[in-house]
Amino acid sequence: MIMAALYKKTRLLTLLWTLLLGLFSVSGTLAELHRFQHSAKADGSLSFLVVGDWGRRGLYNQSQVALQMGIVGEKLDTDFLISTGDNFYDNGLSGVDDPAFHESFTDIYTAPSLQKQWYNVLGNHDYRGNVEAQLSPILTKMDSRWLCLRSFILNAGHDMAEFFFVDTTPFVTKYFTDPEDHVYDWKAILPRKKYIKNLLMEVESALRESTAKWKIVVGHHTIKSAGHHGNTDELAIHLLPILQAYDVDLYINGHDHCLEHISSSDSPIQFLTSGGGSKAWRGDVNWWNPQEMKFYHDGQGFMSVEMTQTEVDIKFYDVFGNVLHKWSIFKQIASAI
């Protein structure tokens, strides 16, 4: 009786959460993107780590990357972490009771400095499983660090940084027209054109209204990349013009299993790939204009970001914790008239 009641309660929670997410992800007329708040440190600064393409039960150096993340996280007193998607290989989670959640997340990122909030987006591999499982509050009850929605906004610090997490997988046409032998979970996505249109409207509206000093967009798929997957044309056509129009500073992604920094020749946007959380593709790199390509590493690793009102400092680390690339940008604080 007790088990039956518990099961019924769990199913009800999942159903209610699914309906709620449907409002946020499908109907741009019913609700804006959900917003979360994260306070800065007492001195007004923020620090966070970014890792992507990681969930392999500790294999392919996932555990080693996690170890170095813990060391760097302690040094920086990390406020939170961002996952750029492909959280569980090869085919997402089968349900909320899939052991992969513990074996690839809870049991891997065990360092004290990583016991902070994780903000996660979905990747294409996650869409090959039960998407609602990753979005379920049941996972958050299992591990309070876990937060995953299709698209959402994070306000960090007082008007300092605004993060726009975008569900990029539905943009990619080949997943619909040529899925090969993969089965994608498109519930809450179809009709696809309406979903993308509403999402773009919500992102544009939020960017237009943003007063944050720093605007950062996070998605799984690349916009610009010299890696295996290369550019994502659909995002370059539909999303990039919006980012350029509203002065986005950083676009952070995974998908290509590498670490990468590309500058744009036609806008101030910096394109940062952190997709080296586990399996990497050695030697799989295409030529890129050296004036735009600031850094490329075809191995495992992760990224850190330290931020104040006037400065952003970015570092890329390899699987041994070595700093491979550093980059900084500065802004002046607008003076009151």
C-alpha angles and dihedrals in degrees: 000000000000092000091048092051091048092050091049091050091049092051090049092051090050092049093049092047091048091052091048093050089048090061092051098043106037112031114055088181095058102050143359122237111292114259131215129189127219121182122227123232120279090266091053096252131125133206129183142162128231125206132164143181093027118129105111104123091262095307128128090038093302089134092049092050089049090052092054091044088057092052094047091042090057092050092050096039088232116222097198144336133240126210116202093204143262085102097167126031141249102357109003118246123326091211143322090288094054107130089218089081091066097031095051101030120014096038095043107046095053103138115119091239090058094056089098133104115298117207109201137188127194125255130201092265089054089056089059089069136043102310094189089060092064090046094049122114086221088078089051089054089053093047117010092205093070120099120158131164131159092247131353145145130248121199109200122187124349104312088321106112136008120191121201111199110200129195100229103171096082089057093065109092098198092065087065102035100035110019091157107204094334126109115212126203102232097166109136089018102078129121081048099195092054092047093052093043093052093045093051090048091051093047093047092048092050093048091048092054096042118117094179120132091226125035117198126180120200125195137150099238127069124248094188122014141147091204133103096288095037122189121355101227095195091058092044089055101041110021106029096064089056092050091050094047094054100042100250110187103200137021109197121191146153127200095106106077096231144076115258145164121195125176120210120238092204102043141018092254116127115211111213124185119198104172101129100102094123131333113040133187112234116212094003100129134125127213116273133183103274090216088065102031106084098167142357129179121179095203143073124294145099144242136247129203126197116189142186132164090273106028144042120194120192128190132181119208131195127222090277094053095254116148106241101174138012129191135171137191128192134205131186121236109245110246120230115249 
